[in-house]
Amino acid sequence: MKFVEIMIHSLLKKVIFIDKKALGRRIRAIRLQLGLTMEDFIERIDSKPGRGRSGTVNNWETGKNAPNKKRLQKIAELGGVSVEYLINGVKLNVNDFLNLVDKSLNAPLNKKDYQRINASQLGFFSSLNKITAIMQTEAQNKIKKEQAIITNHPLSILDLKTYGDFLALLNLIRRHGSDDQSRSFNVLINMIWQIATGRIKYDKNDLLPNIDKFLSSFPIKEENKKD
């Protein structure tokens, strides 16, 4: 009987598939959220000096291998998540997350609820590089498309001046403006573009306060200038 149990256990270990790269991304997200170096991280997990052992964590994060059960449990505890989350990823959609937030306003959350909220946040964080790459590609494609339109339909003198003024303003804010001015400008331009293309409806109570916030921050203050 014992032999049969060992054989079944061995087969199950081969059947169960763990996406080590995805697991590694989630482990890295926890480490970065804690603000720990790889050596500090392994020290917290094993409760012994981590000096010279950063390679172990690097192998986890790059998906070369996975932590054992004991280490997985400790990593989950450090991240405030479940071991199931580390292995399988987030199973919490946006509505579930918002419902938990609403629940927290009226009653204390239990441990499982906290783990689910932490997991959803870490899930986003661990995918941040991928999301950034997608957004960058989309932006570059949009720029190429619009530049091709300008090439095929050259700008008039007035349009050319407007285009130059826009680029000058963008660079002024980007290089010398405050972070708040930069955010306000980005939000405003995005809102105007979405209204112009019919993606959202014009709402003066939404747009005008953003315009007022942006314009009232000028001129660019000297202390914000970097050179």
C-alpha positions in Angstrom: 0.0 0.0 0.0 2.8 2.3 0.9 4.5 1.7 -2.5 1.2 2.5 -4.3 0.8 5.8 -2.4 4.4 6.7 -3.3 3.8 6.0 -7.0 0.6 8.0 -7.0 2.3 10.9 -5.3 5.1 10.7 -7.8 2.7 10.8 -10.8 0.8 13.7 -9.3 4.0 15.7 -9.0 4.6 15.2 -12.7 1.1 16.0 -13.7 0.7 19.2 -11.7 2.2 22.0 -13.8 3.6 25.2 -12.3 4.3 28.2 -14.5 7.6 29.0 -12.9 8.0 32.3 -14.8 4.7 33.6 -13.6 5.5 32.4 -10.1 8.8 34.2 -10.4 7.1 37.4 -11.4 4.8 37.2 -8.3 7.7 36.5 -6.0 9.6 39.5 -7.5 6.5 41.7 -7.0 6.5 40.8 -3.3 10.2 41.4 -2.8 10.0 44.8 -4.5 6.9 45.8 -2.6 8.8 45.1 0.6 11.8 47.1 -0.7 14.3 44.2 -0.1 17.4 43.2 -2.0 17.6 39.6 -3.0 20.0 38.9 -0.2 17.8 40.6 2.4 14.8 38.7 1.0 16.3 35.2 1.3 17.5 36.1 4.8 13.9 36.9 5.8 12.7 33.6 4.3 15.4 31.3 5.8 16.1 33.3 9.0 19.8 33.1 8.4 22.4 35.3 6.7 21.6 36.0 3.1 25.0 37.2 2.0 26.1 35.5 -1.2 22.7 33.8 -1.7 21.1 36.3 -4.1 21.4 33.7 -6.9 18.8 31.5 -5.2 16.2 34.4 -5.4 17.3 35.3 -8.9 16.6 31.7 -10.0 13.1 31.9 -8.6 12.3 35.3 -10.1 13.6 34.3 -13.6 11.7 31.0 -13.5 14.7 28.7 -13.5 13.4 26.8 -10.5 10.7 27.2 -7.7 11.0 27.5 -3.9 10.1 24.4 -1.9 6.9 24.2 0.1 8.3 25.7 3.3 9.8 28.7 1.4 6.6 29.2 -0.6 4.7 29.4 2.7 7.1 32.0 4.1 7.1 34.1 0.9 3.3 34.1 1.0 3.3 35.2 4.7 5.8 38.1 3.8 3.5 39.2 1.0 0.3 38.8 2.9 -1.1 36.5 0.3 -1.9 32.8 0.0 0.3 30.0 -1.4 -2.5 29.3 -3.9 -2.0 32.9 -5.2 1.7 32.4 -5.6 1.2 29.3 -7.7 -2.0 30.1 -9.6 -2.1 33.9 -9.7 -5.0 36.3 -9.2 -8.5 35.1 -9.4 -10.1 38.4 -8.3 -11.8 40.6 -10.8 -12.3 44.3 -10.5 -15.9 44.0 -9.2 -14.8 41.5 -6.5 -12.0 43.9 -5.5 -14.4 46.9 -5.2 -16.8 44.8 -3.2 -14.1 44.0 -0.7 -13.2 47.7 -0.4 -16.8 48.5 0.3 -17.0 45.7 2.8 -13.9 47.1 4.6 -15.7 50.4 5.2 -18.4 48.7 7.2 -16.7 45.8 8.9 -13.3 44.4 9.6 -11.9 42.1 6.9 -10.8 38.6 7.7 -7.4 37.2 6.8 -8.6 35.6 3.6 -10.1 38.9 2.4 -6.8 40.7 3.1 -4.9 38.1 1.1 -7.3 38.5 -1.8 -6.8 42.3 -1.9 -3.0 42.0 -1.6 -3.0 39.4 -4.4 -5.0 41.6 -6.7 -2.6 44.5 -6.1 0.5 42.3 -6.5 -1.0 40.8 -9.6 -1.1 44.2 -11.2 2.3 45.1 -10.0 3.9 41.9 -11.3 2.4 42.5 -14.7 3.4 46.2 -14.8 6.4 45.7 -17.1 4.2 43.8 -19.6 1.5 46.5 -19.4 4.1 49.3 -19.9 5.6 47.5 -22.9 2.1 47.2 -24.5 1.3 50.8 -23.9 4.7 51.9 -25.3 4.1 49.9 -28.5 0.6 51.3 -28.9 1.9 54.9 -28.4 4.7 54.4 -31.0 2.3 52.9 -33.5 0.0 55.9 -33.0 2.8 58.3 -33.6 3.9 56.5 -36.8 0.3 56.6 -38.0 -0.2 60.3 -37.4 3.2 61.1 -38.8 2.3 59.3 -42.0 -0.9 61.4 -42.3 1.2 64.6 -42.0 3.6 63.3 -44.7 0.7 62.5 -47.0 -1.2 65.6 -46.2 1.4 68.4 -45.4 0.5 70.9 -42.7 -0.6 74.4 -43.6 1.4 77.3 -42.2 -1.2 77.8 -39.4 -1.4 74.1 -38.6 2.4 73.9 -38.6 2.6 76.7 -36.1 -0.1 75.0 -33.9 1.9 71.7 -34.1 5.1 73.5 -33.1 3.4 75.3 -30.2 2.0 72.0 -28.9 5.4 70.3 -29.1 7.0 73.3 -27.4 4.4 73.2 -24.6 4.8 69.5 -24.2 8.6 69.8 -23.9 8.4 72.8 -21.5 6.2 70.8 -19.1 8.1 67.6 -19.6 11.5 69.1 -18.9 10.7 72.0 -16.5 7.2 71.5 -15.1 6.2 69.9 -11.8 4.9 66.4 -11.6 1.4 67.7 -10.9 1.5 70.0 -14.0 2.7 67.0 -16.1 -0.1 64.8 -14.8 -2.7 67.5 -15.4 -1.5 68.1 -19.0 -1.6 64.4 -19.8 -5.1 63.9 -18.3 -6.4 67.0 -20.2 -5.0 66.0 -23.6 -6.3 62.4 -23.2 -9.8 63.7 -22.2 -10.0 66.1 -25.2 -8.8 63.3 -27.6 -11.4 60.9 -26.3 -14.2 63.5 -26.5 -13.1 64.4 -30.1 -13.2 60.7 -31.2 -16.5 60.0 -29.5 -15.1 57.6 -26.9 -16.5 59.6 -24.1 -19.2 62.3 -23.9 -18.4 65.9 -23.2 -19.1 66.7 -19.6 -18.2 70.3 -18.7 -18.3 69.5 -15.0 -15.5 67.0 -15.6 -13.5 68.7 -18.3 -13.5 72.4 -17.2 -12.1 71.8 -13.7 -9.2 69.9 -15.3 -8.6 72.8 -17.7 -8.8 75.3 -14.8 -6.4 73.2 -12.7 -3.9 73.1 -15.5 -4.0 76.7 -16.6 -4.0 78.1 -13.0 -0.6 76.4 -12.4 1.2 78.6 -14.9 3.7 80.1 -15.5 6.3 77.3 -15.0 7.9 78.3 -11.7 11.7 78.8 -11.7 12.2 76.3 -8.9 10.8 73.6 -11.1 13.3 74.2 -13.9 16.0 71.6 -14.1 18.5 73.5 -16.3 
